[in-house]
Amino acid sequence: MIKKLILVTLFFLPFSCAYTPAQGPVVSHAIWDGLVKKYVASDGFVDYKGFVRDSATLNQYLALLSSTHPGGNWTREEQMAYWINAYNAFTVKLIVDNYPVSSIKDIKNGIPFVNTVWDVKFINLMGNEYDLNNIEHGILRKQFKDPRVHAALNCASWSCPALRGEAYEAARLDSQLDDAMRRFINDPLRNRVSAQKAELSQIFNWYSGDFLEAAGSVQAYINRYAKVKLGPKGKITYLGYDWRLNSQKN
């Protein structure tokens, strides 16, 4: 029984206490902004070969992130922008370090005691280790409770929301998140909404509780952003998820 309690405690430890180190200064995301402007197409697909060639610049930005940590002197928007950009930039780092790869899900192969690639602890911020799940679930979803982050985080796959071609910035964060969700919901590659039915991304299924909490139902949340509103009798189904790498054909 004691062994079981220890295992349960260790399982939840990264989510419960990873977000408590000393705070650092607010960082600039200008380097990341320049990279995604250069290597992300208008449709959100990514020139990973370009990122590989420019890996020194990417590493410079990641080192900047690793030298600080959001703290109490940061605004909510500064913290959210940091964590969203960190998630996306470290995801690109995973691909760059393993390129070429057909799917991000293949990267965990051969790593012992790891369930998924999102459980690989390769992110070091002021001496604290994180995996991508820690950032998404233990920090962004838990701390900020804003479902729009689901449209801002990119998992390097076709069915994921498109990687934004600019950095998220505190001063414009609200409008950027609104725009990201609007683009995601109205992107026929990822969601198809009509008055009669909605074929939605699995994201709205996996995290339905987030959207329920924000709007009362998935349908109500979708209709906040959809160009064509799903009618009251409209049927919702969920599309299969395509985990192919969201790489540009070059």
Buried (B, 14 or more C-beta within 10 A) or exposed (E): EEEEEEEEEEEEEBBEEBBEBEBBEBBEBEBBBBBBEEBBBEEBBBBBBBBBEBBEBBEEBBEBBBEBBBBEEBEEBBBBBBBBBBBBBBBBBBBBEEBEBEBBBEBBEEEEEBEBBBBBBBBEBBEBEBBBBBBBBBBBBEBBEBBBBBBBBBBBBBBBBBBBBBBBBBEBBEEBBBBBBBBBBBBEBBBBBEEEBBBBBEBBBEBBEBBBEBBEEBBEBBBBBBEEBBBEEBEBEBBEBEBEBBBBEE
